[in-house]
């Protein structure tokens, strides 16, 4: 089954993802081609990207899955275990994007998920139930909706005003509560406009402009 771009789902080229997640483009491309569009696609029976060869793009939920995958690898969980967990959880939760769900939890060793608030299940072939206290989701930069699916991503954390929302500007980073592209503010400042002038022009707080500058400066670092 083909994955087609739709309004409200965001459109992200591999370069977009690389910038938003601050990860090498080559790594993102490898994940798309080898993991999501090959190994995981065989389980979900859908292609996670659209486009061909070098020109590919994905939606917001796939972007969040990449973020989750990256955070799990940071915790030292093996790639094989993560991909195996993706397939098991996907089947159990009946979704092709299990890593974009707030039900994903981790204890730093095994990958866990919780279909309800009381039970956490080991994501392995046996799906053995373990009664444990609910642990804090590691996706602290993500907002989830009532269906437990990600709907906003805060690349620099929620104290920063930059947000990635697939319902605005095709999912490109904007200033929270607005439809203003963070890149627009950054480029204006880079061209010589003062932070105070830009903030006044767009009826924003100076902090919003500073957040945009900091965000894009981190990309260039």
N, C-alpha and C positions, 0 to 999 in steps of 0.2 A: 504494500500500500504506500502511495506517495504522500509525502508531507508537503502541503501547499501553504504558502503565506496567506495569512488572514489578518484583517484589521483587528487590532486589540491584542494581537499575539506578539507584536514586535518583530522587527526584521534586523538581524545582526550578521554582518559579514564576519569572516574569521578575524579580520583586522580589528573590527569593532570589539569583538570578544577579548582579543588580546589586550586592547587598551583598557577596557572596563575591568578586567580581572588582573591586569598588570602581569601577564604571562607571555612568554615568547610565542610568536605567531606559529612557529614550526611545531610547538607542542600542541597547540589548539588544533592545528591541521591534522596531526597524527591521531589525536583523540577522535576527531570527527570521522576520519577515513577508516581507522583500524578498529576502534571500539564501538562508537555509536552506529555508524552506517554499515558495519560488518558484523561484529560479534553480537551486539545487542539487537541489531535489526533482525537477525535470524530468529530471535525469540519474540520480539514484538510484531514482526511481519510488517514493519513500516520503515521507511527511510527517514532519518531524523533531519536531514538537510535537504535543501533544494539547490539546483544548479549543477554544474558539471566541472570536473577536473579542478583547476585552481580557483574557479569562481563559484564559491559556495556560501550559503547563508543558513542560519537557523533561527528558531523562535526563542521567546523569552524563557520558557520552561527548560529548553535544552541548555541555554546559557546558565541557568541556575544549577542544572545537573552537572555541568562542568565545574562550577564553583564548589559544589558538594564533593565531587570526585577529588578535586584539588585539596580540599580541607581534610578529607579522609586519608589521602596519601601523605599529607603533612603529619598526620598522627601516627604514621608508620604502618598503616594497614595495607596489605599487599594488593596489587592491581587485580590479581585473579580472584581474591576474596571479595573485592568491591564489585567486580563484574558479576560474580556469582550471586551476590546479595541483590544486585539490581534486578536480575532475572527472577529470583525467588519472590522479592517484595512486589515486583511488578505484577506477577501472577496473583498474589494474595490480595493486593489492593485494587486490582483491576484497572491499572493505569500504566501508560507507556512512559510516564515521567515520575517514577517513585522517588527519585532524588530531589524532586522539587516539592516534596510533601513535608509538612511539619511533623509528620509521624516518624521521620528518620531521626534516630538518636544514636549516640555512640558512647561507649565506655572506654575508648582508647585502644581497645583490643579487638573485640568482636563488633560487628555492625548489628544494630538492633532496630526494631521498629515496633510501634505501638498502635494497634487498631482501636484501642480504647484507653482510657486514662489509667486503668488498673493493671493492665497486662503488657509486658514487654516481651517480644518474641525474638529469639535468636534467628538471624537471617541465614540459615543453612538448610540443607535438604530435609532435615528431620523436623524443623520448625518447633523445636522443643520450647515449652513455655517456662519462662523464668519469672518468678515473682520478685520484683525489685522495686525500689523507690524510683519514681519517675525522675529521670535526669534531664538537665537543661539541654535543649537543642543547641547543637553547635553552630547552627546557621543564625548567628546573632545579627547579621546584617540584612536579614530578609523579613518582610512582612507577609503573613499568610492570611488567606480569606477564610470564610466559614466552612469551606470544603477542604481546608488544610493544605491548599495549594499556594505556592508562592505567587504574589501579585506585585510586589515591589522589591527592589534591591537597592541597598544603600552602600555603594562601593567603598566609602570612607567611614562608614558607621553612621548611626542615626543622629549623632550630635552635629554632623555636617549636613548642609542643606542640599547636597547633590543627591538626586534620586534617579534610578532607572525604572521607568514605569511604562509598560508596553502599550498603555492606553493614551500616551502622549508622545508626540514627535517620533512615532514608530519605535519607541523604546530607547531613544538616545538620551544621554544624561541631561536632566533639566533641573531648574530650581524648584524645590518642593512647593506645592500649592500654586504653581504657575505652569505656563506652557513655554517658558523661556529657556532656550538652549543654553546650557552652561558654557558651551564653546563660544557662543556669540559674545558673552561678557569677557571671556578670556582674550579673544582676539581683539576686542576693542581696547582693552587695557594694554595689550602687547603693541597695539598701533599708537599708543601714546595717551589715550584718554585716562583721566584720573578715576580712581575707585569711587570717589564721592560723586563725580559727574555721572558715571554709568549708573550708580544706584539711584540717583535722582531721576535720571532719564527713564528708567524702567520701573520706578516706584518700588524699589527694593531696599533692603538694608545693606549697608556696606559689607556686613559679614557674608551676605550671599555672593557678592562679587569676589570677596577674598577667598571664599570656599571654591569658587570656580577656578580662580587663579592657582590655588594650591593643588586642586585636582589635576589640572593639566600640567602643572610643573612636575608633579609626581610621575606623570606619564613620560615626560622628557628626561627624567633623572636616570 
